[in-house]
């Protein structure tokens, strides 16, 4: 596996399970597997500074396409999708999208979250640390329902304009259909080059494979993330099924 996202530098106050993020990063780096690229999630400048101090060489920032979000860490295992130029990854404990979702997830609005990312991108550029952007809940939000593809495109463009080398589009709660994914990608590619996009699809309602296929057909060379997810105590809580 050439790329593994290993932890999230979120506040232990809000996500105590991620309180060992610095130790995890250092121990993984000490394994000496130089052929593997390890990345970590960083919701703000404090998280970025912690990640950089721990030796991270790639970080990810995540924003919602709607307004109410809650933070959760993720572990991504990347591999090849057989017979294509596409990459697949299995993800646990995803991050999310939407304005209400954004407030619930990272305790701020979408615009506020984007403003938090600007100093992260500047600091990352100064230290030659790569940054990937994530847009959550591209098809729907557990609090606000369906999401307008134009809202997804707006956030994706903002992340790309800040300097992210790639933007991943996530159907975080797994309610998207092939038609939804097609509409979102068509809208986003008006502002973001298709080769700069990745996908992140959850299998909550059995749509992950067909949504992945839809994205593969639309994006001949892309990174498509396949997540098999199950509901856990409500539509806004997901856990990996492996």
N, C-alpha and C positions, 0 to 999 in steps of 0.2 A: 504494500500500500504506500503510494508516494506522498499522500497527504492525510494527516490525522488532526482533527480539532479536539483538543484534550481537556479543556476546562473553560470556566468563565470567571473573569475577575469582577464579579459583582460584590456588593456589600454583604459580608457575613451576617449583618444585622437582619437583612431581608431574606437572604438565602444561606442559612447556616451550613447547608450541605456542601456549599462551594467554598467554605472558609479555608480549605487547604490548597487553594489554587496555586499559590506561589511554590509550595513544597512539591505539588504534583508536577508543575512545569520544570522545576530544577531536576527532579528525579528522572523525568522522561528525557531531558536533555543529556543527563549523565549516562544514559544508555549507550550513547555513542553511535546511534544509527543516523549518520550524516546524510544518507540518501533519502530520509523521510523529512518532509516539511511539516512542522508542528505549528498549529495556529491556536489562538485563544480568543474568546469573546471579551470585548471591553466596552461597557456602556457609557463611559465618560472618561475624563482626563485622569481622574484618580485611578481608575481601573487600568488605563493605559500605562501610567507610570509604574504601577505594580507589575504589569506584564513585562515591560521593558527591563525592569530591575531583575526580574526572574529569568531573563534571557530569551524572551519570545522574539521570533523573527517575522511573524505574521500575526496580525490581529484582525478582528471582525467587529463592525459596528452594526446595530440592528435598529430599524425604525418600522413603524406601523403605517399601513395605508389607511387606517381609521384612527380614532382618537382614544381608545381605552386599552392599555396593554399591561401585561405582567411579566417580569423577568424570570426566565428559567434557564438553567445551563444546558449544554448539549455536548454530546460526544459523537463525532462524525467519523465513520470509517469509509474511506474512499476506495473504489476499485473500478475496473473497466466494465462497461456494458458490452457483453459479447457481440462481436461482429460489427461494432460501430465505433465512432470516434468519441462516444459519449462516456462520461464518468458517472458512476452511481455511488451513492453513499447511504448508509443506514444511520439514522439519527435518533437519539433519545433526548427527552426533555427539551422540546423545541422552544423558540421564541416567537412572538406574535405581532399582529398588526392592528390598525384602526385607532381612531382618536380616543374613544372610551377605553379601548384595549390598551392604548399607549399609556394612559393615566394609571390603569391598574397594573401594568407590567413594569414600567420604569418610572412611574410617579411623575410624569410630565406629559405635555401635549406633543403632537408630532413635530410642530415647529420648534418647540423647546428642545426636543431630542436632537433635531438636526443642528441646532445651534451648539449643543454640547459636543457634537462630533467634529466641528470645524477645528478647534485646537488640537484634537486628537490627530486629525489628518495632517495638520501642519507639523506637529511634533514627530509623527511617523515619517514624514518626508525628510525631515532633518536627520533622522537616525537610520534612514534607508530600511524602514520596516514596512512591508507590504500591508495593504488594508483592503479587505473584502467588505462589501455592504450587503445587508440582508433586508428585504422588505417582507413583513409578515402579513398573514391574513389577506392574501391577494384576491381570494374569491369570496370570502365572507368572514364576519366577525361574530364571536359568540354573544356580544352585547348589542351590536348595531345592525346585524343582518348582512345583506349583500353589500359588496364594496364596488364602487364605480371604478372601472379600469383606468379612467383618467386620474383618479387619486393615486393609484398604484404608479402610474407613469410619472406623476409629479415627484413622488418620493424617490423613485429609481433615478430620475434625472438629477435630482439634488445630490444624491450620493455619488453618482458618477462625476458630476461637476466638481465636487469636493476633492476628488482624486482617488476614489476607489478603483482598483484595477478590474473588478468584476462586481456584478450585482446579482444576488440570488433572489428569485421570486418564490415565496413560500405559501402554499395552501395549508396553513398551519392547523386548521381544524378539520381538514379533509372533506369539505363539502363541495369542492369544485368539480365540475363536469368537463369533458373535452371541449364543449362549447365555451365554457367560462375561460379555460386556459387559453384557447385560441384567441378570444377577444382581448384578454390581458396582454398576451405577447404581441399581438398586432398593434395595440395602443402603445406599449412600452417601446417597441422598436421604431417608433416615430422619433424617439428622443435618445435612445441608447442603442449603440451598434449591437446587432444580434450576437456577434462573437464575444461580447462582453457579458452575456447573460448566462445565468444558471437557474436550475429549477429545484424545488424542494417540496415533494408531494407526500401527503399523509394518506394512509389507507383506511381511515376511519369508517368510510362507507363503501369500501371495495373499489375505489376509483383511482388508486395510485398508479397502477400499471397502465391503464388506458390513458390517464392524464400524462404519464411519462411518454407513452408512444406519441401522443399528440404533440408534445413539446419536441420530441426527437424529429418528427416529420417537419416541424416548422423551423427547427434550428439544426441544421445539418452538422455543425460542429459546435457543441455546447457542453456544459456540465449540468447534468440533470440528477438531482438528488431524490432518491426514492426512500420514503419513510413508511414503514409499516407501523401504524399507530392504533391504539385501542382507546376507547373512552374509559375514563376512570373518574367516577363520582361526578359526572356532569360534562356537558359538551365542551367546556373551555379547558378541561384537564385531560391531557394525553400522556400515554406512556408507551415506550417502545415495545413492540412484540418481538424484536430481534430481526 
